[in-house]
Amino acid sequence: MKTARKILFYTSLVCGVLVLAMTISVFLFKDKILSQFIREANKQLSTPVKVGKMDVSVLQNFPMLSIVMNDVYVEDSHPGQYPLLTAKNISFQLNLIDVWNDRYVVLGLRIKDSETSLKINAKGENNYAITSNAGPKGKGSVSFALRNVTLENTKVQYTDLSAEQEYRFDSKNLIASIVTVDDIYNIEASGEVTTEKINVNQRSFLTGKSFQIESKLVYDDIQKQLEIKPSLLNLKGSSFTVSGEYHWKEKNLIDLITKGKDTDIQTLLSLLPESASKNFERYQSKGDVYFNAKLKGEISAKKSPSLSIDFGFKNITLFQPDYNSRIVEASMTGSFASSEMLNVSAATLVLKNISGKLNDEPFSANLVIQNFNSPDVICDFKGRVDASALLGFYPIPNVSSVSGALLANVSFKGKIELLKKKSTAQRVTTQGTVDLQNIGLTYGADKIKLRSLQGNLQFSNNDLALSNVSGRLGNSDFELNGFFKNIITFMIFENQPIGIETDLKSDFLDVDQLFAIGFGTPAAGKNQRYEFSISRNINLNFNCDVNGLRYKRFHANNLKGDLLVKNQMAVSRQITFRSMGGDMAFSGIVDAQNKKAIDVVGSFKLNGIYLDSIFYVFENFGQDFIQDKHLRGRTTADVSLEMALDQNLKLFSETLIGDITATIQNGELNNFEPMKKLNRYLNDEGLSKLRFSDLKNDIHIENKTVYIPQMEVRTNVTTIKVSGTHTFDQQINYSVIAPLLNKKKINSEEAKGALEEDGTGQTKLFLKIIGTTDDYRVVYDTEAVKKKIAADLKNEVQELKDAFKNKGTRKKKELELEKDEFFDWDN
């Protein structure tokens, strides 16, 4: 035991002495070693090299000698000062005995935090011709016999402007060994490589893919040939074997074969761009999946190699562990082929004999796409799809609580580009039917419910027929029959028109909620501000039969009518309904071509409408001077209006022009403060509860002012005449003429000039109500008798009405659309 300890002690002592001796030797001869290494290296380089600091170490990679360079900058061979290589640290490993004997053979290399930029300019000149022909190598020269190469945090960029190619790679850790025999390099490498960018002729491939590699390469420097012996690539758990050759002595020729190893569905998905594969990254498969690819041909600025890929699966199960649904007995045969990889017009994708069962519901499909620049597509689908199972297999954001099923048998054939023009669209064939079987779902953060959706959809080329398509959306129900014209083009391309000719039947429409769904946020309620617009691509010919409708305070029953939409204008010739105790008819035009100033021209006919209901529904028209609580009676009226609204459907009050010819029957004016104040002059307590049988007048609205010509009001207590103006900012100027029943109630001196004998012995008193609705006064109108103000106001109103009628007629002629011009596809 003591002998063994002595042997161990002396062995350790000898080793320690040797290490110490070598360390001291290196320290003593460090300057000589470095100067000799730099001198010999410079002989073999033709471009400048800058080094921040150099050192020699024995301990870094014992028993090898390490020559360590920090902050290295190697200039490229192109004119100007551009870096070929920058590195924070480069370490060369040499045999200490060889260095002692003045032989500098680099056996190992370690590079940290480096960036390499390789470039070939448009003339075909590369930037990495940095070695010089220094003649035969003798004693003291630097040579390489690399057995161990380690790259840490390295980035490499290769750009070939002549061939329009750009490659960017980076690696956290890559280890390689190189054995050289007669200008032939046998290279073995393993580690991680990420393809940041692979661009060929402005097309991207395998962007952002991170590979684990185990490669065996043979590089022939004389023949300019790289042979890839069977090597292994691992991408997100999917393995590929790669083999082939690449030649570039006279032409860039490639012959590469890739095969999937232990292939599953993730093997296929891993090759797709990250944006396309991300949603499927947790899907798994059980069964036979295959993938084979071959790349062969010339790579140049004008040519690219042919690419053929065969892939598919047979009788597999597809599933996502977190979800309940799965596809079983799934099969598919797929291929992708292009005579030139970069010429997508020559490419063909075939997915045929697709079949499987989703929750025991069988389906089948086929897809062929030729010419990806101008796709020519043949596809079909047949099967019954359980909506809940589909959502269980592939969840859709913001959609939940799905039920029902789709029974589909549809096909499509033709060039997609042909759909853009009316003259060629019919050469594209779409046929088949889709039966909606009691589909229900909940959508969005506001949990909007679509329920009991059923009916039949029939495709006929570029059009879709709806037959008894019914359901409930939120609080509303609907049944649609009609056609969607140009629907395939509308769904595939942006900014394409669609023509909708349909009939709507409904028991109830909640317009508040429908507007919130279409233009706002349902959770915000009925008082929110909507962003209203009419799409220029929507063409609508719409007939409706609605039993009940609600919009804010407005309720309507038995609504029937039509609606035309074209060129961002909506036109209705006749909409009739019952509301507010009577009947109403409406026709009008909404022009939304300028979404910030939506023009509205319309006319209404009212028959037997409760007057207080009108004021209640329209929230007293934004004023509190005269309110629904003051009014009773039923009105019959003809109303013509013209106005402009903003995108939130708020009125630009200065644009409102209107004529109202109205008759009020069995009217009441109760507890109206201005009438109560007249009692001071008329000595009649009955003025607080006026009742009248008929009241007729023609009212005009313009310049933010309501003009009321003189009207005679025969009430239960007296007969008075009223006229005047009422502005939108609540400035009032009313003239009142009433019989003077008690002269003791007035000051004769003050009222002088406001009194007039009517020739029958009756004295008339002229009064004015002036001020604002919040602060008004009742005064004697001493000017009315002399100026005949009532007659002047009547003439002014008639002139305004005549001008409005002429303007309204022109506007209607400008905007009205003929039914036979409803959907004329222009292109």
Secondary structure, 3 states (H helix, E strand, C coil): CHHHHHHHHHHHHHHHHHHHHHHHHHHHCHHHHHHHHHHHHHHCECCCEEEEEEEEECCCCCCCEEEEEEEEEEECCCCCCCEEEEEEEEEEEECHHHHHCCCEEEEEEEEEEEEEEEEECCCCCECCCCECCCCCCCCCCEEEEEEEEEEEEEEEEEEECCCCEEEEEEEEEEEEEEEEECCEEEEEEEEEEEEEEEEECCEECCCCEEEEEEEEEEEECCCCEEEEEEEEEEECCEEEEEEEEEECCCCCEEEEEEEEECCCHHHHHCCCCHHHHHHHCCCEEEEEEEEEEEEEEECCCCCCCEEEEEEEEEEEEEECCCCCCEEEEEEEEEEEEECCCCCHHHEEEEEEEEEEEECCEEEEEEEEEECCCCCEEEEEEEEEEEHHHHHHHCCCCCEEEEEEEEEEEEEEEEEHHHHHCHHHHCCCEEEEEEEEEEEEEEECCCCEEEEEEEEEEEEECCEEEEEEEEEEECCEEEEEEEEEECHHHHHHCCCCCEEEEEEEEECCEEHHHHHHHHHCCHHHCCCCCCCCCCCCCEEEEEEEEEEEEEECCEEEEEEEEEEEEECCEEEEEEEEEEECCEEEEEEEEEECCCCCCEEEEEEEEEEEEEHHHHHHHCHHHHCCCCCHHHEEEEEEEEEEEEEEECCCCCECHHHCEEEEEEEEEEEEEECCHHHHHCHHHHCCHHHHEEEEEEEEEEEEEECCEEEEEEEEEEECCCEEEEEEEEECCCEEEEEEEEECCCHHHCCHHHHCCCEEECCCCCEEEEEEEEEECCCEEEEECCCHHHHCHHHHHHHHHHHHHHHHHHHHHHHHHHHCCCHHHCCCCCC
